[in-house]
Amino acid sequence: MSAWVRGWYQGSRWLCLLRPLAWLFRHLVLRRRHSYLSHPERIWQPPVPLIIVGNISVGGTGKTPLVLALLEWARAAGYTPGVVSRGYGARASHYPCMVKAGADAAEVGDEPLLIVERSGCALVIDPDRVAAAQYLLQETDCNLIISDDGLQHYRLGRSVEILVLDSERGLGNGRCLPEGPLREPPERMASVDLIVVNGEGPFRPAGSHVMRLVPGALCSLDSAHTRLPAASWRGSRRVHALAGIGNPQRFFDSLRRLGFDPIPHSFADHHAFSAEDLAFGDELALIMTEKDAVKCRHLAPANSWYLPVEAQLDAAFESALATQLNRQGAPGPQVAASDATSSERQ
C-alpha cells in the first residue's frame, strides 16, 4: 500500500494541504453530474433494464464478484444477461470489442476476461459504455445489461444503481481526490438505489446489504486444472501469495483463515505480470487471485494455484433488487433483444 493510500485511510494530516484541489475536483464532479441530470436528452436510455455496479472510491471494493452473482441471479429470474465494461487497461484492436474466452488479458482486460470465462455471458468492452451497450444489444439476444463500473458514466442511462463499498476501508477520510479516495462526495450514497457492503467490518451504512466473499476450491494453473479444497491441501502451508488487486490484504487474510501461512507479494491493481514477478527462488507453492490467474496462466511456474471466490448476499438483497427494477418500470425478462433493438432504431 502506497504512502498516499495509507494517508487516505489512516487520517494523515498532511493531506489537508491538498484541500483546495479536492474542493475543485468536487465542484467539477457535481457540475458534470448536474449537467446530465438537468438535460436528460443527453442520456441514452437502453430499451432493456440496465444495472450499474460501481463505487465512489478509488480501488477495489468487490464489484467483479458482485457482477458474477448478479449474472447468476438474472439467469435464474429468466433474463438473458450481458455485461458492458470499460475494459480498464485493455488494448483491443477495435472498439466495441466482444470479449471471448481464452482471449489475451492484455488486449481485453483482466476483469472482463474473468467474467466471461466464469459466467459464459456476452461481454463488450469500450471506453464509451453507450457504444458498448448498443453493440451488445445489436449482436446478442441480451435483455438485461449489467455495467461493470460506470457509476460516473452519466451518459449511460440506468434502471438501478448499486454502490459497492468496503466494510473495512469505508470512505477513508471522506474527502474527494486528491485529498481523499473519493471520486464523488459522500452525499452520492443517498441517491443510489442499493448499497452493498463487502465484508463484515465496522463500516455499515443504514439500509445496506452485506456481501461475503466465500473462497472456493483451489484451482491449479497447469493443464490438469485440478481442483482442491483448502482442507485437502497436503503440501507445506507456507506459500507465496500473489495479489495485483485493489485491496491485496483481503486476499492474504483469506488465505490465513484457510490455514495457510502466506508470504505476501502485492502488486498494483491490473498489474501486467512478467515471469520474473512469479519467480521466488524456492519450491514453495504459489497461490494467487483468480483475477491475476487470467494474466499469469502462461507464466506461472509449477505448483501454482488460484483461489476463486463466490459472492454471497443477505437474503433481502434479491428481493430489494427485484423491487427496484419493478419500481423503475424496467421491462421483464420476456422482452426479446430483437424487439429491443428494433425499438431503439425507431
SESEVO-303759 format. One record per residue: residue in three letters; z, y negated, x negated of N, C-alpha, C in turn. Coordinates in pm, whole numbers, plus 50000, padded with zeros to 5 digits. Layout:
% SESEVO-303759
ALAZYXZYXZYX
...
***
This chain:
% SESEVO-303759
MET500005011949915500005000050000500004987549911
SER499094978349937498994966449854500174957149880
ALA500414947949783501494938149799501264929549922
TRP500004926849951499664918750068500104925650197
VAL499734938450210500094945850330501604947550340
ARG502254950350227503724951450230504344938450281
GLY503774927250238504284914450284504184912750434
TRP503064917250492502884916150637503974923750712
TYR504334935350661505244944050737506694943550688
GLN506934936550579508304935550529508814921150531
GLY508084912150593508574898550614508634889950490
SER507684891350398507694883150277507514868350311
ARG508374860050255508374845850291507204838150232
TRP506644843050119505554835750056504334834750146
LEU504234843650244503074843450332503004830850418
CYS504154823850436504134811650517503234800950455
LEU502934802350327502004792950263500604794050324
LEU500334805250387499024807450448498984803550595
ARG500064797750646500134794850790499024785550838
PRO498644775250765497534766850815496254775050837
LEU495974784450746494794792850764494954802150884
ALA496184806950906496444815551021496254807951151
TRP496714795351155496524787051275495034784851301
LEU494274782351195492834780351211492184793151262
PHE492554804451204491994817351248492314819751395
ARG493564817351432493984819251572493164810451665
HIS492984797751626492224788351709490794793251729
LEU490154797851622488774802351631488664814951717
VAL489614824051701489604836351781489744833251929
LEU490694824751963490904821252104489704813852161
ARG489114805152082487954797652131486784807152156
ARG486594816652067485504826152085485704834652209
ARG486934839552229487214847652348486984839452475
HIS487444826852475487274818352593485794815652620
SER485004814452515483584811352533482864822552607
TYR483314834952586482704846152659483274847352800
LEU484584846352813485194848052945484784837053041
SER484514825152989484104813953076482594813753101
HIS481864822353032480414823253051480024837953064
PRO480324843953180480084858353196478624862253180
GLU477724852753193476304855953175475994860153031
ARG476884857052940476694861052800477134875452775
ILE477764881652873478314895152859477374905152924
TRP477024915652850476234926552908477184937152962
GLN477124939253094477984949153157477184961853182
PRO477544972953120476774985253139476884990353283
PRO475884997953328475905003153464476765015653481
VAL477455019653377478375031053383479725026353331
PRO480805033453359482105029253306482115028853154
LEU482765018853100482915017752955484375015152921
ILE484925023752836486325022752794486365018252648
ILE487025007252624487225002252488488535007952434
VAL488475013952314489675018252244489755009752117
GLY490725000652111490774991451998492174987751959
ASN492264978351866493564973351824493464958551794
ILE494594952351772494594938151737495134936051596
SER495364947051524495874946051388494904952551291
VAL494974948251167494154954051062494744967551023
GLY493874977250998494364990250953494355000451065
GLY494595012851026494525023851121495735024651213
THR495475027151341496545028951438496445042351511
GLY495365049751489495185062551557494115062251665
LYS493145053151650492105052051753491245064651761
THR490865070251646489935081651649490525093751720
PRO491775097951694492325109051773492375106051922
LEU492625093351957492655089852099491265090752159
VAL490245086352087488865087752136488545102352163
LEU488935111152072488675125452091489405130752215
ALA490635126252235491385130552354490725125352482
LEU490225113052478489555107352594488265114852627
LEU487555119252524486335126952548486665140052620
GLU487755146452580488185158652649488545155752794
TRP489305145052814489695141252950488465138353035
ALA487515131052980486325127253057485525139453099
ARG485365148853008484645161053043485365168753153
ALA486685169753142487455176853244487355169853379
ALA487165156653378487065149053503485645149553561
GLY484705155853491483355157153543482355147453485
TYR482755139253390481835129853326481045136753215
THR479955130253178479235133453055479415121452962
PRO480435122052876480765110052797479935108852670
GLY479785096652623479195093752495480005082852427
VAL479725080552299480525071252220479605061252150
VAL480065048952141479415039052056480425034351952
SER479915031151833480775027151723480005017551633
ARG480725008851569480115000451467479605008751350
GLY480345019551319479995027551203480395020451075
TYR481705017551066482195009650952481795016250819
GLY481165008250731480775013250600479495021350599
ALA478875023450716477655031450723476485023950661
ARG475545031750607474315025950552473125033450610
ALA473035033250742471945040350810470615033650779
SER469555041450782468225036150753467675027950867
HIS468265029550986467825021951103468975021151203
TYR468905011351288469865009751398469085006551525
PRO469565011151640470685020251661470395033851597
CYS471465040951561471345053851494472185064151568
MET471535074751615472235085951678472805094951568
VAL474095096851567474745104751462474665119651497
LYS474245127551400474125142051419475135149351331
ALA475595160851378476505169251298475825172851167
GLY476605172751058476065176050928475435164450855
ALA475455152550916474885140850852475705136750730
ASP475175127850651475875122550534476825111550580
ALA478115113350554479095103550598478825089750538
ALA478225089350420477905076450357476855068950438
GLU476025076150511474985069750591475445065950730
VAL476315074250791476665072050931478125068150952
GLY478955068750847480365065250862481225077550881
ASP482435077350826483285089250832483825091950972
GLU484305081551041484875083751174483825088151276
PRO482645081751282481625086651375481245101251350
LEU481115104951222480745118751191481855128351234
LEU483095124751210484215133151253484175135251405
ILE483965124351481483955125351627482835134451676
VAL481655132951618480525141251659480775155951627
GLU481265158751507481445172651467482605179251542
ARG483595171651578484725177451652484385179051801
SER483715169251860483535169052005482175174152052
GLY481135172451968479785175852011479165165652104
CYS479835154452125479325144052215478305135252144
ALA477425129252222476465119652167477205107252119
LEU476785102252003477415090251946476355081951875
VAL476355069051906475395059751847476165049151769
ILE475705046451646476305035551569475335023751562
ASP475925011951564475164999551548476194988351540
PRO476074979251441476984967751440476924959951571
ASP475784960251638475634954251771475934965151873
ARG477144965151925477554976052015476804975752147
VAL476324964152189475504963652310474224971652288
ALA473574969652174472374977352143472684992252135
ALA473854995652080474265009652071474425015752210
ALA475085008552299475315013652434474005015052511
GLN473115005452498471825006152568471005018052517
TYR471045020252387470305031552330470915044852376
LEU472235045452381472915057652426472495061152568
LEU472435051252656472025053652794470555057552804
GLN469765051852718468325054652719468025068852672
GLU468775073752574468435086252508469235098352556
THR470265096352637471115107452679471395106652829
ASP472065116752881472485116553021473925111853036
CYS474395104352939475765099152939476025090853064
ASN477175093053127477555084553242478955078653227
LEU479475079053106480695071853072480645069252921
ILE480925056852882480855053152741482255049852690
ILE482565055052573483805051452505483425043952378
SER483955032152360483695024152241484835026152143
ASP484505031952027485495033651921485645020351849
ASP486735013551877486974999751835486084990551920
GLY486084977951891485254968651968486034960152066
LEU487354959752054488144951552146487734936952137
GLN487344932552017486954918651996485434916552009
HIS484704926852046483244925852063482964921652207
TYR483204908952239483264904652378481914904552449
ARG480824905252377479524905752444479324918952515
LEU480104928952476480034942052541481014942352657
GLY480484943052779481354943852896482094957052900
ARG483264956952961484094968852964484764970653099
SER485024983353133485754986553256487244987153231
VAL487634992853115489044994453079489214991452931
GLU490254983952899490634981452760491904989152728
ILE491854997352623493035004652577493384999352438
LEU494584994252424495074988952296495954999652231
VAL495655002852105496425012952031497265005951926
LEU498555009051924499495002851831500265013551755
ASP500725010051638501515019151555502995017051586
SER503695027951620505095026651661506025022951546
GLU505595025251423506415021751308506125007451261
ARG504855004251249504474991251197504504980151302
GLY504244983751428504204973751533503174963051504
LEU503564950451522502684939151496502994932451362
GLY503744939451278504104933551149504924920951169
ASN504554910151102505274897551117504804889451238
GLY503864895151315503404888651437502464876951415
ARG501974875351294501094864151260499644868751248
CYS498734859551275497314862351259496924861851112
LEU495774867751082495224867350948495054852950898
PRO495254850550770495664859950665497184860650645
GLU497944852650722499394852950705499984866250752
GLY499354872150851499814884850905498644894150929
PRO498914905750991497864915951006497044914851134
LEU497264904551216496684904451350495294898051355
ARG494394904951424493044899751448493004891151573
GLU494004892451659494184883951777495684881651792
PRO496084870651855497524867951868498224878251956
PRO499554879351945500304889352021500114888352172
GLU499824876352223499644874552368498494882952423
ARG497604887252336496464895452381496934908452444
MET498124913052406498664925352464498774924652615
ALA499034912652667499254911152811497964912552892
SER496814911452827495554911552901494834924952899
VAL495314934452819494654947552817495124955752936
ASP494394966452966494734974753082495784985253050
LEU495704991052930496655001552891497024999652745
ILE498285002452713498745002152575499215016052537
VAL498695021052427499095034052374499775031852240
VAL500975037452225501745036052101501715049352028
ASN501225048951906501095061051825502425064051755
GLY503075074851798504335078851737505535074851820
GLU506695078551771507945076151845508875067051766
GLY508295057551696509075047851620509705037351709
PRO510295027151649511065017251725510225007551806
PHE508925006051775508104996351848507525002851973
ARG507954998152088507535004152215507484993352323
PRO506354986352338506234976052442506454981952581
ALA506974973752671507224978252808505924983052871
GLY506004994352940504844999653011503855007052925
SER504125008652796503185015452707503305030552720
HIS502295037552673502255052152676502365057452533
VAL503125068052516503345073652383502285084152352
MET501715083152233500775093152182501395099852060
ARG501375113052059501865120651944500695127851879
LEU500605127051748499565134051675500135147351627
VAL499655158051686500175171551660499255178651562
PRO499775182951447498935189751348498435203251401
GLY497175206351367496615219351398496715228551279
ALA495945239251279495915248551166495125242251051
LEU495575244850931494845240250813493475246950808
CYS492465239450763491105244550755490615243350611
SER490055254250558489555253750421488215246450417
LEU487945240150303486685233150287485605241750224
ASP485915254350195484895263050138484005268650249
SER483055276750211482085281850308482695291150412
ALA483875296650383484515305850478485135298450596
HIS485465285750579486085277550684487315284550744
THR488125290250657489325297350701490295287850771
ARG490895292750878491925285150949493275292050926
LEU494285284050890495575289750852496695280950903
PRO497535286150995498695278351037499605275350918
ALA500205263650918501065259650806502185269650783
ALA502685275750890503775285450876503335298050802
SER502015300550796501505312550729501085309850585
TRP501305297750538500915294150400501725302550302
ARG501045309250208501715318150115501745312649973
GLY500995302049946500975296449812502135287049789
SER502085279849678503115270149647503115259049753
ARG504315255049792504425244049887504265230449818
ARG504225230549687503915218449612502395216849613
VAL501875206449676500445204749693500055190349665
HIS498795188249632498245174849625497855170649767
ALA498215158549804497905153449938497055140949923
LEU495875141049982494915130149966494655123550100
ALA494745110250103494525102950228493885089550200
GLY492665087850254491995074850250491885069450390
ILE493045066450449493115061950589493965049250595
GLY494045043450715494745030850728496225031550697
ASN496865042750730498295044250707498545057950643
PRO498305059350512498435072450445499815078550458
GLN500845070250465502205075450468502425084650588
ARG501765081650699501905090150818501435104450787
PHE500355105550712499835118850676500795126050582
PHE501305119050482502225125350388503495130050459
ASP503975122050552505165125950628504885138350713
SER503665139250769503315151050849503365163650765
LEU502875162750641502925174450554504365178450522
ARG505215168650501506625171750473507265178750592
ARG506945174150713507515180550832507025194950846
LEU505855197850789505335211550794505875220250681
GLY506745214550599507385222250493506725221350358
PHE505745212250343505105210650213505845200150129
ASP505605200749999506135190949905504935183549844
PRO504445173249914503175167249873503305157649755
ILE502295158249669502095147949566501095138149625
PRO501535126349666500635117549742499575110749655
HIS498365110049709497255102849647496635094049755
SER496945081249752496475071849853495225064649806
PHE494285063149899493065055549873492855045749987
ALA492025035949964491725026150068491035032950186
ASP491235027450304490575032650424489065032750402
HIS488415043750441486965045450429486505046350283
HIS487395050150192487045051050050485885060750029
ALA484945056949942483835065749905484275074249786
PHE484585086949811485175095549710484135100449609
SER484615102849489483825109549386484575122249347
ALA483905131049273484555143449231485765140549144
GLU485715129749067486835126148979488085122649060
ASP487895117249181489045113849265489825126249307
LEU489165137849306489765150249355490145159749242
ALA490035155149118490355163549003491725159748950
PHE492695168748966494075165648929494565173748809
GLY493725182348752494055189048628495055200348638
ASP495235206048756496135217648771495575226948877
GLU496335237248910495865247449005496475245849144
LEU497185234949166497805232949297496745230849405
ALA497055235149526496145233049639496045218149672
LEU494945214649734494695200849778494565200849929
ILE495345192249995495255190650140494935176050170
MET493945173950256493505160350289493415158750440
THR493145146650484492955144150626491565149050668
GLU491395151150796490075155350847489045144450826
LYS489465131950840488545120750819488025120650676
ASP488875123750579488425124350440487585136850413
ALA487855147650486487155160250462485655158950490
VAL485265150850589483835149750618483085143150503
LYS483805136150415483175129950299483315138450173
CYS484265147850173484605155050050484195169650049
ARG483555174350155483305188750164482395193850053
HIS481545185149997480675189449887481255185749750
LEU482415179349751483045175049626484315182749595
ALA484915188549696486265194049683486305206349592
PRO487335207149508487495219049424487965230949506
ALA488065242349442488565254349510489985251849561
ASN490325258949668491665257849728491905243849783
SER490885238449852491015225549920491015227750070
TRP491855220150139492065221950282492145208250349
TYR491925208150480492225195850556493085199450676
LEU493815189350723494755191250834494275183250955
PRO493705189951055493315182751177494535179451262
VAL494405169351345495485165751438494895164251578
GLU495715166951676495345165251816496255154751878
ALA495675145751955496465135452024497025141152154
GLN498315140152170498965143852295499575131352356
LEU499265128852484499725116852551500705120452662
ASP501535110852697502515113752802501795116152934
ALA502495122853025501875127753148501315116553235
ALA501855104653223501425093753311500115087253266
PHE499685090153142498525082853089497255085753166
GLU496945098553189495705101953257495645095853396
SER496755096353466496805090253599496575075153592
ALA497195068853492497035054353477495595050853443
LEU494945058853360493555056353324492645057653445
ALA492835068353522492015070253642492215058653740
THR493465054253752493755042853841493035030353795
GLN493035027853664492345016153612490845016853636
LEU490255028253616488825029653641488505027153788
ASN489335032453876489125030154020489325015554056
ARG490315009253995490614995254024489474986053982
GLN488804989853872487684981853823486394984953898
GLY486464994353991485264997854066484245005153982
ALA484695011953876483765018953788483155030753861
PRO481845032953847481205044353912481825057453866
GLY481875067253956482445080253924481465088953847
PRO481865101253813481045109953729479765114653796
GLN479615112153927478395116353992477205107653956
VAL477425096153890476335087353852475535093753741
ALA474255095153759473405101153656472895090653561
ALA472655094553436472195084953337470845079253374
SER469965087653437468655082553476468785071353576
ASP469745072753672469975062053769470485049853698
ALA471425051853600472005040553529470935032953451
THR470035040353386469015033753306468035026253394
SER467675032253509466725025453595467325012853654
SER468655013153688469275001153743469354990253638
GLU469504994253509469554984253403468224976953390
ARG467124984353414465804978453392465324970253510
GLN466004971153624465584963753743465934949053732
***
